[in-house]
Amino acid sequence: MIFTIEGFGGGNNYQFYMALFGASEDQFMFLDVIKIGEKTWRHVDFASAVADANAIEVDTLEYEDSDANCCPSRKSKARYVFSGGRLSETNRSPQRDVK
C-alpha cells in the first residue's frame, strides 16, 4: 500500500510511504513501512507500482538542482525489496539540499 501524509505542522509539506502486508488464511498482517518520497526529494507515481516475487518498483520524478519545489523533472525508478523483516531501497537517490 502506498499512501501520502500531508500538512505536518500546518504547512503544505507531504511525504510518501509504502506499507507492506502479508496475507494469512483469513487476515492481513502488517510487515513494515518505509518513507519513499517527499516534497523536495521526489514525487512517487502511485499508479506505476509493479511487484514481482522479489521486489516492488515505482516510477518517480526526482528533483534537479534547478527545479522549483513544486515540480521535480527527472524521471527515475525506485526499487524496494523485503529482506530480514524490513523493506529497503536498492537504488536510493540522495535528497537534495533546499536553499
Secondary structure, DSSP 8 states (H G I E B T S, - for coil): -EEEEE-GGGSS-EEEEEEEEEE-SS-EEEEEEEEEEETTTEEEEEEEEEE-SS-EEEEEEE--TTS-TT---EEEEEEEEEETTEEEESS--------
